[in-house]
Amino acid sequence: MNVPTTPRRTALGLTAAGVLTLALAPAALAATPTNTAKLKKAGDTALTLDKGAAKALKSLGVKVAPISPSKVKGGAVAFPITSGDVDPKLADGALINHSGGLTFSAGKTKVALKNFRIRITSSQATISAAVGTSRATIINLDTSKAKITRPGLNLKIANVGVKLNATGAGALNKAFKVKAFKPGLKLGTAVVSAQFAQFIVESGNTTLTLDPGTLGAITGAGFAPGIIAPATLTGAVATYPIVPSKIASDLTSGVITHSGGLSLTKGGTTTSATDFDIKLSANPSLAATINGAPGAKVDILNLDLAGLKQTVSGQTVTLGGVLAKVNATLAGALGLPAADGATLGTAVVTANIR
C-alpha cells in the first residue's frame, strides 16, 4: 500500500485533535536520560588477596577476615553489591555500594573496614570504607589493565588492581604500631560483577506493521494517513527511530521515546501525532504529541504484551510480538467507536543498550 508522505506540521483543526488534547488525563512526560544507570541489590565485588601482601601481613601477625555478609568464595572475598549508579561504558563514572567488609586483627588490636564504596571518575578510581563512625578513602584502584565485559547486558570489570593509598597505609600503621604498610602496597586483584536495574537505550527503532483491516476502516472513514520524518514507511511497515531513553531492565517501568510520527488528513485538515512514547507499566501504552502541542503527551494506543518475544544479541534487545491497539480516546476522535480495541498493527522494538 502506498501511503502519502506529509511534512511535519502543527496544524489546528479537525475536532479529533481537540478531543485528543483536552479530553484525556495527561500522560507523564518522559524523563531525560543520563549516561548512568541504577544497579540492583545483586552481584558482588570479589577480592583475591595478593600473595606478597598475604605474606607481609602474616609476618606482622596480622590476620584478615571477612565481615558478614561478605564471605570467601572461590579463593576470594566477595563483598555483596547493595546499590549504585554506573555508566556501563564507565566514561561518566561509577558509584558502587557494598555491604560487609574486612577486619585486620593482631592480638587485641582490630581494625574493621566496612561498607566499601567504589567511585570511578574521569581522573581516578578509589574505594572508601566506613571506619568507626567516619568514612575514609583508603584504596586506589588500578584500572589500566581492566577488562570490561557485558554478560547478559550486565557489567563485569575484571583484573582491577587494589592498592593501599597514603590514608589507608597510615591508618593501619598507626593501629598496629608499625611502619610496614606503604602507600601503593598491592592488596590484591578485584572483579566487579554488577547487575543493572535500568537499561539506557542509546538508539534503535520501532517498526509497526499496519493491520490492513483497521487501516481500511480509517481510510474508509475518509482519512488519508501519512508518515512524518524522520519516520519512514515501506509498504505497510512504518519505522520510528528511537531517541535516548531509560527503562527498567525487567521492562516494568520507564519510557522509550521516538522521533517522527504519523498524520491523518480529512477534508483538507491535518492532525499529527508525533514523538511517540512507549510507556512501560503493568498496562503499557503509547502516547504522542498531538499537533505539536507543548506539555503532556496523550495516550492513543494500548500495548498488548501477551505474545511478547524477547531476544538479546550482544547489546541489542529485540522485543517482538507487541500488539498496538486503538484505545477509546483515539477511536472516539476518529469517529469510529467500533475501532476501540482494534489492532492497529504489530510492533517490534529493536533497542541498542549502552
N, C-alpha and C positions, 0 to 999 in steps of 0.2 A: 504494500500500500504506500502510495506517495502522499505524504502529509506536508502541506506548505510550511515553509520556514518564515517566522515573523521576527522582527528585531525586538530586543528588549525595550519595553516601554512602561510607563506608569499611567496608562490611560484610565480615566474615570468612566463612569457609566456602567451599564449592564447591572440591573438590580441585584444579580447574584453577588457582585463584588461587595455591595453594602451588607448583604446577608452574611457573607463570609467574614467581613471585617468587624461587624458590630454585634452579631447575634450570638457569638461564641465566646465562652470564657477564654481569656488569652492563654496561649501556651507559653511555657517557660523559655526564656532566651538561652541559647547555648553559651556555655562558659568559654572564655578564651583559653585555649590550651597553652601549656608551658612545656618545656623540654624535660621536666621531672615528673615521675610517676610514683604513686604511693606503693609501698611494699605490704605484703601480707605478714601476719604473725606466723611465719613459717621459715624453713630453711635455717642455715647456721653459717658461722664463720669458724673454720677448723684450723687450729694452730698446731703445727708439728714442730716440737722443740728442737733447736739446732744442737747437734752433738757437742760442739765446742761449748755452747752455753750450758748444756746439761753437765758437762764435766767440770766447768768452772763453779757452778752452783754446788755441786757435790763436794768439791774441795773446800768450799766455805761452810759446809754443813747446812746449807740452805735447801729446804725441801719445797717443792711446788706441787700444789693440789688444786683440783677444780672446786669451784663453789657452785652448789646446786642452783639451777638445773643444768649447769654445764656438766659435761661428762666426757670421759675418754672413749673415743670411737675410732677404731681402725688405727691406733697408734697416735692419734691426735686428740687434742682437747677441743670439743665442739661447744661453741657459745651460741645459744638459740637467738635468732633474729626476732625482735618484737615489733618493729615498725621502721619506717624510713621513707625518704624521698630521694629518688635516684634518677639521673639521666641515663637511660640504657646505653648510650654511647659514651657516658662519663664526661662529655665535653662541657656540660654545665654543672658538673659536680655530683656529689652524693652525700647523704647523711643516713647512716645505718645504725640503729639502736639494738643493743643486745641485753639479755639477762644473764645471770650467773657471773662468773669471774674467776680469778685465781688468788690463792693465798701463797705468800712466800713466808716460810717459818724457819726459825733456828732457835732451839731451846725455848725460852719463854717469849721470844720476840716473834710477832706475827704481823705481816702487812697484807691487808685484804684489798684487792683491786676489783671493783665491781662494775657491772653495767657498762661495758665497753661501748664506745661510740666512735664509729669510723666517720671521718669527714674528709671528703676529697674536693679540692678546689682546683682552679687552673694553675696554681703555683705550688701546692703541696698536698700530701695525703698523710693524715695523722690518726692516732687513736687516743681518746681521753678516757679516763676512768674515774668513777666515784671512789674517793679515798676518805673514809670517815664521812663527814658532812659536807665536804667540798668536792670539786671536780678539777682534775688537772690533766693537761695534755702531756702524756708520758712516753709516747711511742711515735716514731716516724715510720711511714710505710714507703718501701721502695717498690714503685710500680714500673720501673724501667724495663723489666723482663716479664711483666704480667701478660697473661693470655686471657682474652675475653671471649667467651662463647655465649650462645643464647639457646640453651637446651629448652625445648618446649616453650619458646618465647620468653623464658625467664632469664636469669643472669647468673653467670659463673665467672669469677675472676680468680684465676689460679696463679701460682708462683709469685706471690706478693711477699717481699722481704719485710720482716718485722724487727725493728731496731730501737733500742732504748735511746731516748733523747737526753739532753742535759738535765732536764727536770726529773725524769724517771730515774736516771742513774744517781742523781744527788739524793733523792728521797730514799732509795734502797741503801746507799752508803751510810746515810745518817741513821736509818733504822737499825742496821746491823753493825754499825760502828766499824766499817771497813772502807777501803778505797778501791776495791776491786771492780766495781761497776763503772764502766766507762761509757760516755756518750758514743753511740754508733755500735755498741755491742749487739750483735745479731742474736735475737732470742729464738728466731725460727722462721718458718715459711707458712703463710696463711692461704687458705682457699675460701673465698666467699661464695656461698650458694644461696641466692635470694630469689624469692617468688613475687611476681608483680600482682598487686591488687588492681592496677589500672594498666591500660594499654594506650599509648599515644599513636594515633593513626596519622601518618605523615602525608599519605596520598592514596590514590586508588580511584575506583569508580563504582557506581551502582548502575546496573542495567535493568531496564524494565521491559519485558516482552509483553506487549499490549494484548489484552483479550479481545478477539475480534467481535464477540457478541456485545460486550459493554461498549466498545468503541463504536460499533454500529448504532447502538441506541443513542449515543451522544451526537454522532453526525446526523442521525435521522431526526434529531430534535432541532436541527438547523445550525449546530455549532461546527465551525471549521477549526480543528486543532492545529497547533503549530509548535515548533521547538524553539527555545530561546538559548542562544550561545552563552557559554561555551559547551552546553549540552549538544548532543548530536543525535540524529535519527537515521538508522539504516533499516529499511523495510519497516517491520513492526517493532523494532528494538530501539528504545531510547536509552542513551548513555549519559549519566550525570557525573561529572568529576567530583571527587571528594576533596575537601579542603581540610587542613589540620584540625584534628578533633581529639577528644579524650573520652574513653569509655571504661567501664568496669571490665576486668579480664574475664569475668563469668557472664558478661553480656546482660547483667541485671539493671544497669543504670548507665547514664551518660548519653551523649548526643553525637551522631555522625552527621556532619554538615556538608552540604554540596553547593556547587555553583551551577548557574544555568537554571532552566525551568521550562514551563510549557505555557501556552496561551490558548484561549478559546475565543473565537470571533463569531459574532452573530449580529446580523443587521448593521454591519459597519462599526460595531463597538467591540473592543478587545479587552478581555480580562486576563491578567497574567498571574501565575503562581510561580514563584522563584525561590532560590536558596533553600532548598528542602532540608529539613532536619529529620533524621530518623531518631526518634526518642525511645530509648530502651527502658523498659519497665516491665511490671507484671502484665501490663496491657499496652504493648508498644504501638506507636502511631507515627505518622508522617505529617509534619507541619510545614507551612510555607508562608512566605511573604506575599500578600495579595496586593497587586497593583503598586508594588514598590512602597507601600505604606510603612513608615518607621514604627518601631516598637515591637510588641509581641507578635509572634507568628501564630497562624491559625491551623488547627488540626483539620486535615482534609481526607486522610486515609487511615484506616486501621490496618495493622500488620499482623497477619496470622503466621505464627512460627511453628505450628504443629508439625509441619513437614520439613523443618529446618535441617540442613545438612552442612556440617562444618568440616572444612579440611584446612590443614596447615602445611605449607611448603616454604621452608626457610623462614623468612619473617613476613610472609604473605598469608593472610587468613581469608578464606573464601566462605561466605555464608550463602548457601543456595536454598531453593525451595521456599522462599518467603512470598506469601500471597498478599498483595496490596489490594485492599477492599475499600470501595467507596463508603464513606460514613454518611450519617443522616444530614449533616450540615452541607456537604458537597452535593448530595442528591437533591436537597431542597433548593439550593442555589441554582442548580441546573434546571429546576422544574421537572425533575424526574424522580419522584418519590419511590418508584418501584426499583430504582437503582441502588437504594440503600442496602449495603451488604454485598453488592455485586463485585466480582473480582475485576479490577481494572487491569491487572497484569501480574506476572510472576517476576520477582526481583532476585537479583544475585548481587551481593555486596563483595567486592574484592578490595581488601584493605591492606596497605603496606604499613607494617608496625615498625615504629622507631626502634 
